[in-house]
Amino acid sequence: MLAQSIRFEAEDWTTPKDAWQVNEHTDTKWNLWSTDKDAKKKWSGGIVLQSPRVFADRKTGEEGAPVLHTVITGIPKGTYDVDFGRAGRVIGFSLDGKTWRRTTGGLLLRDHKIANDGRFELWVDDRFAMENKVSQGSCYYDYLDFWPSGPELVAKILGGGTKVEGYAKKRREELLWGGLVALRKPGGVFLSWRMSNAPAWGNAFHVYRLQPDGTRLKLTEEPLRKTTDFMDRNAPAGEAVYEVENFPNILSGPAHRATASAEARKVPYVSIKLQDPKTTFQKIGIVDLDGDGRLDYLLKTPNKNIDPAGVYWSKSPDTNGTYVLEAYRHDGTFLWKLDLGRAIERGIWYSPLIAWDLDGDGKAEVAAKIGEGDPRDEDGRVTSGPEWMAVFSGETGKELARVPWPNREGLDRYALVSRNQMAVAYLDGKTPCLLALRGTYGRMKVDAYEFRNGELRQLWRYDNEKLPRRYWGQGEHMTHCFDADGDGRDEVMLGSVMLDDTGIPLWTTGMGHPDFAYIGDHDATRPGLEIFYGIESRAQKNGMCMVDAKTGEFIWGYDKPTRHVHGKGLCADLDPTVPGREGLAVDCISKRPNVRKGPWFWSAKGDLLWFEGDALPQTYSLQSAYWDADLQREIVRHGRISDYQGSILTSGIEGSVIMVADVLGDWREELITSVLGELRIYSTTIPANDRRVCLLKDRMYRADMVMDTMG
């Protein structure tokens, strides 16, 4: 049961009483209105204070209706979130009678302290007009709700949490061999390989081409030290096999080989043929399934999606209407497949999965939500039946363990109960822990486990059932796990709520559901990590904002109302003239008809670089990649890669872009696309200027890559 509020009706605690008339609307006084149609359904107690119509901002309280002064006494000492009831349109409020702010209702104050005297004061005035002239009119003052809040309340409800001590004595680093890729292009074969931070890796490289008689032809007179790429301009026709050898620490052999195709393509790529030539894939996990130090591929097929929301939902097809997991080795060798069955509807939020080495043996496991049989209702929805989180061998597909999925209890609508996610977090800083999550827009549940010796052991459980309202409906479409507070242990970010490694909330912004959230050192001039948010929930301010990842405090935010900041947005360093990373967001004013506002393009400091300009498209989601030789990301859109406000670098990329990630070659990123019957990996052939450790060694980058398999 949600924590209960204390409600105070505006008319009972507000003066002067002669500031309003009863059921009479004028231009100079408030209307204490109870004769509105369905008043008892619309207004608390069936009555509300209605202002005169407001068509322009007013400079003083003497204009329009008189300023109202609310003084509430007898509030129990404590910490509260204060909600302003039913403003309807923008209305002015002040905590001192001098400094005025706007609100359209909802959360007015967070973690507001009420002292021993139990007193709260608020001034209210009809001095602001809606920006949209069509929406202008009266504003309303109905009630004030005081919701108990603060860390003391959370601790009282949830306890102190469980400090996780997992099986691992130290964190196992992912073993990654060279990732050599050989791409034939007009003029030769371009080679690129990984730079590791492991001491055994060596600091220079020789490149060899294997000859028909099995001998190796050295192509480098001196070891390569500046970059980890090479162009073989004398490559023979037909297939060519290459090997890179570390120097002085000699690491060579099959794990350091790559074969260039005989065909020279305008846009080179690595191709892996799928078992079914007519299928596509929706999600991909890129991990070492067999323990040989090379990255393999877990696919969820086909690339089809159903959303649980009412207007978007449709029945999964009766024929070929299920998801199938397929596993392939790095060279395209097929390993296994698993049909998720009719208990899992064919949509991304019904079918979370994760691929990662959970037990520390060097081979990744696959974890997925599964059901049993065919529990569909007559209309095709799955609303009953057992649900499990199962762990499978990544090498064979054999089931190893299962536990119940967080139950449906307390999520009272189909669209709410059908939102599921998974994640991996190092809750003790050493042990990879598996998380099962249910709920996004209301009730939210998380179960944390470790997998060891073929068993799943529960570590803790989070449930916001009894927490204040600002902990409800805060979920995102992805779960991020990283060390937010610098204690060496991962936190779990549930959209606008940050859980500590113990499963107890560190903070919540209370802003509601973010459509996107980007975490990183966006502003290198300030300590710690930042989060760039785009908030889907209607907001009076901060619908686009930057937040301190450790504390949840707002660093900066957009100071005007937003309706529905939508899509994936973007946060990346695109502009070399502006320090830090830039953020892009677009507000959805209406879906039908399609009305968009923006884009806004922000600096890491919160400076608006431009609004509704033509430098970037008015799109809700924009992808970027490290593609050329500089340290800015390039824009990925419509099969092309281009510099920000610059030229097109690459065009002709085919298929749906499923992931942008550093999976082959040096530190720059690849585009993984789904083409009918084929997995393609497009990799840059632009020579590098320097060498850098591959991005896979960045823990936050690698974690988000793993989580991208799911959300």
C-alpha angles and dihedrals in degrees: 000000000000115000108267126242131222109235127207119189111229096226092053096056103030134095155232093049091199089063089086143044126210116257093336122117116209138155096247107042142044119258117229091211126196101144095074113127109268089003093161090057096043103041134044107257089002093278136093141173108247122194128216114269112282119211100163137020113273121224098210140026090244090072117083117353121354121272111265122223118203119194116180122187134182097047109150113250111264148084120303144177106226118215124197108218123233106330089164092189131028114297133178124246134177135186094204105026091248111066113058130202135180128245136168091199134271123084109019102167133013124216092352113183119229111199130213092280090064091222130149127177130194134170119208128192140172093229101123131073129207112260092227106071091207089061097048121120140091125348125212140223112197112152147325120240121201111203117192108242144150134096093286091062093046091051090048092053101038102025125225097309131235120284103219120229106180132187097268120098090195136002113273112227117220112257109231123176123203101296090213113188125189116198122185114216134160105296100027145307122316116212127196132171143175129277111211131198091222113118092227091060096083126219104254138043142213122204123215135185116212114235126219090254092056097256123124125242112209110225098183120071092194128024113270111245107156101059140005097234136083137185118219102204092176097055113150122239116268127028116343126196121210136189131195119207125198117231133242091359101057111222113162142132135091094330088063098047133100134178124222115215121242091238119084108215127195088229106028121214143166112248129207116183116220125225092246111051090202099052134095131195131235102193137019134202115202110200142122103272098175104034099246096123094253126109118251131190134248113189133192108209141237115028094235129121140194120190120213093224110111101242092044100042122104134167118272108250117266090226119056087349100144135082118250125200115217127188125204132179120238091267095050098263108152114238110175147317135220127196109216090207136213094305088073113063116220100260134100096246093053095050114048118170138172132195118202142123099270101169100041098244094124094253121099121238124211119228122192142165110251139173138191133260122327108313096164120143120235090271093050100258122131108224101146143032134079119310126198143183104222130189119212134188108261090212100050107012091236115150111247105176144347139195132183116278116238103283130250094243115128096014099103102182131062093234090054100043092048096064109102134163141172134207145173120229132175093225094175093034091251112050123069105231124197120227128199115196134189128184136032111179102041131348111033128195132184128185118192123203141170121218116218135149091001095305137103113224118194115234104179144332129225122199124167093201096119098028124108119277094260088070092056125089094007098126128128131208090255136037118230121201119190142125101278100166100041098244094122093252126103122250121209115233114208097186105274094005124075116204118203118230086267094062092252118120116258092190147330129208089206088217094126130230116001115206089205140012126182119195125197147091091300093159109040092187093071127058123257133008130314134208122216108206135194108194119211094191113089108266135191088209140347094047083139112032150144117235133190106250093213099050107017090234117149113250092184138335144182105273098210133073122278127193106201120343097205144198129007098310113190139260115185143122100264103144116063091196094061121067117239129001125323126225128216126197139166126199119223105221093174136353096199103061095022106241119167133183120204151327100232113195113200135189120227087257093057096257112147103235092186143334126218092348124150097241090095130023124260092250130138093223130034128176128211137189142187097247113142128045101275130083096250121094121242126226119255115203139140095354093310136104117206142167118255104269087352144091131306110265100185133010136173097060107158133208136024113313104236099172141001109208146132101261104138137025125005128342095297121099136256131217113230110202135183115228122173106287093351145087112212129193114197113199130182121259094190109120114248125238096214142355128261137177109269116264091240087077091063103095097210092047092049092047093053089048090055092046091049087070086070112032 
